[in-house]
Amino acid sequence: MTRRAFRTSRLVLAAGSALSVVGVVVLAVASTRPVSFGWFAYAPSSDTTFTPDGVHLFSTASLVGAGVLVLGLLVLAAWLGYRRGVRRRP
């Protein structure tokens, strides 16, 4: 493996590890805050259907943390696959 490929490999490993750690930290911080949302039974005398925008049971921060964690794990899996598949010199 050339010096440049080795450096790139270490950079990808560091980036994947950093993304995973940041994702876990954001997810841990976001899970300490309760999510507040309202609930209603019906809308009387109304001919329209109520569809709220952006309503989900998870906070936005926890969704971002989970996304960053998954991205970091995908980068680490790609790095591991590359390292396992690279040919060695005899």
Secondary structure, DSSP 8 states (H G I E B T S, - for coil): --HHHHHHHHHHHHHHHHHHHHHHHHHHHHHTS-------S--TT--S----TT--SS-HHHHHHHHHHHHHHHHHHHHHHHHHHS----
